[in-house]
Amino acid sequence: METVLITGASRGIGLELTKQFLDLNYKVISTYRVKPSLALDTLTSNKNLTLIELEVTNEDSISNLSRTLSGITIDILINNAGVIGPEQQSMAEIKQQDWLNTFATNSIAPLMVSHAVLPSIQAASKPRILTISSLMGSINSDSVGMYAYRSSKAAVNKVMKILSVELKDQGIAVCLIHPGWVQTDMGGQQADISVEESATGILEIACNLTMSQSGHFLTWQGNKLDW
């Protein structure tokens, strides 16, 4: 039985991934910030689910995660925790601290978490690291606005591309996933696809990711995207 670690699992994609992996009889370790949502806490009746408090921008919290998982094999890490950033993100309105806070969660934390649990990932026979990114971070995108969010996703794309090269010789597959425009609190109900559809696609990629796909930026449907 494989074990998957999912960050930011109290709602949205992280919560749905938790449900779907449990349905497939995976052991699931899901993290929450401060307090688990009612929807996540309800799932604890499943003996295969473990909940851990994690603030992904706090070094002490990340160190605690590392200690908690010591000796436990993690087959799949899904860096899902993320923020949309401040409400005002135009060139004229963006504030430096708000921008930095967005980078801390979306760009820096995925690497910090990956490093903290690396011994557990290295113990797996087929280790995989997936990070939820966004097409909004693509350099090829000509859209304007959302400076903090877009740049933070572009940055994490590069961070994880570097990580894929560094871990290649260890046989650890690393990729980034554009989950689609999803009907969540972040995406809004006017979005294109349901959270169930997005999570199903991400799960399929996570279960079947190979080294030939390491370093790729993929849609939730498995299609390769331009950086």
C-alpha positions, 0 to 999 in steps of 0.5 A: 500500500502506497502512502501519499502526503498532500499539503493544504488539504482542508478544502478544494483540490487538496480535500478532494485528492484526500477523498479520492486517494482514500477511495483507492485504499492509499495511506494518506497524510493530509496537512491543514493550517491551524485547524482542519476543516469540518469536511477534512475532519469528517474523513478521519473515521478512515483508518488510512488517514492521518492529519498533521498541522502544517504552516508551510511558511513556518520553518518550525512547523516544517521541521515538526513535519520532518520529525513526525514523518521520520522513518515513514516512507512517502511514495507521493508528495503533492505540494498543493498548499497555495494562495491566490495572493492579495485582492489588489494585484495591479501594477499600481496597487500591489504592495511589496509585503503582500507580494513577498507573502504570496511568494513565501507560500507559492514559490518557496514553501514547496521546495522547503517541504520537499526538502524536509520530507526528502528522506521519506521520499528517498525510501520509496521504490517509485518516488514522485513529487508533484506541485500544483502550479498554474497556466497563469504562471506560463511565460508564454501567457500574454495576460495582464494583472495578478502580478503576485500570483502569476509571478509566484507560479512562474517562480515555482515552475523554475524551482521544481524544474531545477529540483527535477534535475537535482533528483534525477539520478536518485530516480525521483520524478518531479513535475508541475501540474496546472489543475485547470480553472477549478470550481473552488473557493479560489477559482470561483463557481464560474470556473470551467471544471469541477474539483472532482474532475481536476482531482481525478486527473491529478490523481491519475498523473500522480499514480502513473508518473514516470521519470520520462515525465520528470521536469515537465509542466502538465495539465490535469489531463496529462498534456505537456505545457510550454513554460 
